[in-house]
């Protein structure tokens, strides 16, 4: 297999790109920076989306759908928002094509120019709060707990599949509340939902924290985030939850009558995760042989590969046994496939399912059938074991649990080993350059220092961890006093 | 309630619009022709989408996602397609905004003009077949059975919520096959899937048929469709399935090596249904009191409304009983809500749930509790019955089945009564004008006659029914010979 993928050591970025493409997850399209999410990649996204959707609904949210287009003027209504989002956008200026009079296909009809340009949504706060103005009159209309699954477009100059593309898929929750506390509670609740999802389903430990002012969402009063560590020692922001204060309510004049009939501005939150999570998943667990997927979200959890001989009775025996195992696993809700495609050899299939990260492989070999055993292999450690046929289902089920746990603990150990407390500038620089990972260091709290550190090292403050201990210290760059450590890292 | 909605008799179009808005399904947005699908409308769409998605997967399809943008030149690659779709489109010409030097918000940056304009997809055949070229080399890569759930944009000049909007949600299946017969079988299979879904879940009978050449999808060799009849006697196309021949394979040069290593063009299909189905659903079943929703796709199937008195013990008794009923119904997989909101009166709730089309309402009244009975009301016939408390769950479950069947049979009877066989031009015109509905008439098979009839009566040929009997006849307009009746109607 070594020739299929570039190894991580050799070129981590190339390994990632190879894996996304050869693993059949996604590819670039004819449109600059836009990706095609292929069926296998999309099945992964569906499993992630469906689980998140269940968790959103369990916490009282409903889905809705708002227009993909935003009138240009809307972006300017919230002062901070405009700086963050009214930049690299896809701009619709015309609404009609016509035949080229010179016979060369079609051209834009100059007569069909829009009075006001439309922006393909980079995020939907503005168009949604414009609607909320009509939805909210009294305290009875609150809270509004709405989520949207949608495509968004940000015209990125440097793109990477899943991690940064011009168009991506995401969900964006947009909630409206009568009180500040309720909105803050919602912001924190959704951060917890994200953390639970990423840890329990994606098997990826995260640090919950709050962003510094300069890393905040444009228009937020506070941005909470979850940060994960990739195998190359770079951090990846896996989800954000924003407390928006009354900024959008003021920008779109959304007030409600409280119980005493006083008119008050509404409090807001927004929160989102995107197909970027697929990139995080790949980079956190996979290896030089291919994808390693956590069982709970793997599109296929168990694959059964037959190795036939020329004997028809044995072939029948293998097929019958496979059908029985499939039936039993399906009854347990396990996603299983029996791959009896006779145009591919077993060796090809082994490599293919390893590349695709199927957690458990059961091999039913002609010779093994006589001994009533099968080979069961786990993808994460690549260990194989001979198992009595009547224990295969039980073993597969157990392995799925074990692999889920193992991936999480492996990632957690890796993160712990790659989180370094640093108290001097020299150490700060050398850890970042030689070891990577998270660096827990004191910072004087100013944007100037933050900027300077970023310029000098490319490291950013990923977050101020929510569980960080209050301790006296000196800023790693300026030596000025600091009350707690923050997490620095180079990041995706 | 009569003052909430315009009645159907008074103004059918206004009734529809009132219902969509007051029923909380959708509303117009700040962007011309684009709608907001509100949570209740979206929950309906989710139920429809999830069931369709299950049916697609059961027939072997996988989901994927392709870019929202299509390079302008792609639209011109298939000769017929360009005429159908390269017209009223949203055209992206720029990729950046900048601050207005005059300080008035943001303006389009003239420096950021795209070399080639991008079209927001009106349908995705071209961008998808461009990808398929890379996916398909040999017969082993076929068939490709892919579906996409997506938003699409067609710049409609006259819009109506759900029925015709600039942006709408839909699914589009795009399949690739080694043989013509396999592609035709797929086209017909998906037509059957649509018909089954609309009849069994939406309780709406449909006619399966094939479109005439002039009503065909731009780029198809044959367009199959399902046609439904609305309460105002107008037809609505509820879904289409296209046999695309080798047109797109030729336009995008997609060939495969067959088993004998000959290079052949691939055969294609595409098929889609959209949020338009929600419009069909509303217009088929609802009444002057509000929505009437088929239980199988109703967001809420049973609502329990308490009528308290001042007695605390009775209130407790009602709440306990409600909790018990909720638990039992949920265990049966029934979507149920106990509405104990004390800021609304029972009468308000009755009207609200009637407006929202909740199929079954259970009223737990303080006085009834002493007699161990509850009132159970069905939305379709508005009948109420007193039921012993220990039979309420059973009765509600049975009613959901009964309502589903009743709605279907009512719609079927309506369609049968409003399908008229017509053999003269005078009768044709008078049936269309006075009675409406489907008109089964002979047609000489020419586009000229079809056009003339459309011009004279606004009726179009909805389809040539698949089950139509071969019989000799004379064209209703020209008297020329015809071998079968086709279905005419005025349509949405």
Interface residues (C-beta under 8 A of the other chain):
Chain A: X27 X29 X30 X31 X34 X35 X36 X37 X38 X39 X41 X42 X43 X45 X46 X62 X63 X64 X65 X66 X67 X68 X69 X70 X71 X72 X73 X74 X75 X76 X82 X86 X87 X88 X89 X90 X91 X92 X93 X94 X95 X96 X97 X98 X105 X106 X108 X117 X118 X119 X120 X127 X130 X131 X134 X140 X146 X150 X151 X153 X155 X167 X169 X343
Chain B: X27 X29 X30 X31 X34 X35 X36 X37 X38 X39 X41 X42 X43 X45 X46 X62 X63 X64 X65 X66 X67 X68 X69 X70 X71 X72 X73 X74 X75 X76 X82 X86 X87 X88 X89 X90 X91 X92 X93 X94 X95 X96 X97 X98 X105 X106 X108 X117 X118 X119 X120 X127 X130 X131 X134 X140 X146 X150 X151 X153 X155 X167 X169 X343
